[in-house]
Amino acid sequence: MRWWVGLFAIAVVIFAVSSGSSPGRFADRNPYLQPKDTNAIDFFMMRWFGDDVWADQVAELAVQPELVAQQTVNLGALLAPGPQPQITWLGHATFLLQYRGLNILTDPIFSDRASPLSFAGPERLQAPPTQIAELPSIDYVVISHNHYDHLDTATIRALGSDVIYLVPLGLTPWFTELGIPATKVREFDWWDERSFGTLRVTATPSQHWSARSLWDKNDTLWASWHLAIGDWQVWFAGDTGYNDKQFKEIGQRFPKIDDALLPIGAYLPRWFMQPQHINPEEALRMHRDAGAQRSYAMHWGTYQLAAESLNQTRADLDAAKQKLGANSTTVQLMAIGETLSISH
């Protein structure tokens, strides 16, 4: 019976990386996406019986640990940040942003698996660089959508009710069922803007979808986020496919983005992943569309969610930078656990 439950859990996670075209409350929020009738069964057949070759990222890292560098977190810097803005990559889409006395986490996940079960589903390639208890007191958590690798039950439970959660429409019931008071959750539609002292938050569009089971597809919204902490502007892309409309609009509305956090992983095979996951070249185009001064890679090297190897991700990023003439500040690769102090 355990294997059957495990297979079901894998199917649920698979469903969370397959096409987002099925009906649901927010199914009409991908206006630049061609409808595509694929589902968890299609993914399962492609993964185990298709012609696409799937890399073994665990084996890659065992031989080449430098492919995804990881370093010990500088807890001193996190607990006593300087006056400049500070960015720490904690793996996948989890960043700690610090400035003006605020500590903000994006899509926090510290669990061993991105899955509803502890024994099945995508497993973490490397241990987290730190633990939640070692982090400074968190003021705000920003959530892009409800897929398991971006909204993690154990992590949210550990963060608890001393945090304000900034989330897309429809997610408050998930938090209240976990014991988080509704007063600690703020829901946003796209382009909703709110201020919390020195923090100004705007939910911005992305091309993705939502589901945590086989029965709730697109019932909650997904979003990217513009965060203005005093005079520092950060755009967190969340999880998204690419189009040449939405991200240009974000750049037009916010023409002074300092730093962008952009996904580069889980993009192969393209015939299946393209609608909802950008590849490295599209990340570079997104950087340009948004008009960011600098950008940093995420959503890679932490959980294997698609077919590409880690070597291929790095090679594709290098090739795209050469093709598009990108400079060294565009889609930079950080080490997991690395902290950058931003000259500002």
Beta strands, then each sheet from edge to edge (+ up, - down):
strand 1: 86-89
strand 2: 95-99
strand 3: 102-106
strand 4: 140-142
strand 5: 164-168
strand 6: 185-188
strand 7: 193-196
strand 8: 199-204
strand 9: 224-229
strand 10: 232-236
strand 11: 259-263
strand 12: 294-298
strand 13: 339-341
sheet 1: 6+ 5+ 4+ 3+ 2- 1+ 13-
sheet 2: 7+ 8- 9+ 10- 11- 12-
end
